[in-house]
Amino acid sequence: MLRIKFQIRSAGIASKLFAIDEQVISVEIDNALPVTEGEVFLSLTVGFHADISKESLSNQLPNIQIIDMSEANVTPHTYYLSVLADLSDVSVLSLLTENKAIPHTIVGTDSHLDVVASVRDWTHLKEVAATIEDNHGSLELVGTTQTESIGFPLGSNKVKQSISGKLSDNQLEVLETAYRLGYFKVPQEVTAEEIAEELDISRSTLSERLRRVEHSFCALLFGPQE
């Protein structure tokens, strides 16, 4: 099996979001669920340069129905959107699944879409690439990796939405700081004492918050499903 990463020019829901007045940093398609023959329910993570209201966004996207919009606690000015859109707004995703490729991530910037997917082999890759090029123009293959594992399909990163609602602001701050400074890397790039100093908290407070974060992750993974 091949894990592939490629770029195509910005299209669909990503290009519509980048066309609004507010400055958009990135658009990630988290999940997609067909509703009717021509409509799809999308879960998106969208990063802006500043805060934005649901009303303002709805006014600028008249052909897209925003069902729900909530602010992500992990990253400033980032929102989780649930929208009802036309199937053509996620055509690259449709083309991947129709050609039996496994989509992993689809992230849009102002100029292009970065797509990571898995295909069976080189022949399958050529078939998928040809179909996408027919519909989206040129395709730039960024990288390929031979892999024995299918990996997580598109939508698995919904865990970040679930966990963000289970952590306090202080716990999120500790987790983000520890990650950013390299605490979870092997070998560690920073000590717990250095993280505590960065956050201006005691070592014991840091330890308590990290343990609560770990407990929340374990509860999400292994606890009873709601």
Secondary structure, 3 states (H helix, E strand, C coil): CEEEEEEEECCHHHHHHHCCCCCEEEEEEEEEEECCCCEEEEEEEEEECCCCCHHHHHHHCCCCEEEEEEECCCCCCEEEEEEEEEHHHHHHHHHHHHCCCEEEEEEECCCEEEEEEEECCHHHHHHHHHHHHHHHCCCEEEEEEECCCCCCCCCHHHHHHHHHCCCCHHHHHHHHHHHHHCCCCCCCCCCHHHHHHHHCCCHHHHHHHHHHHHHHHHHHHHCCCC
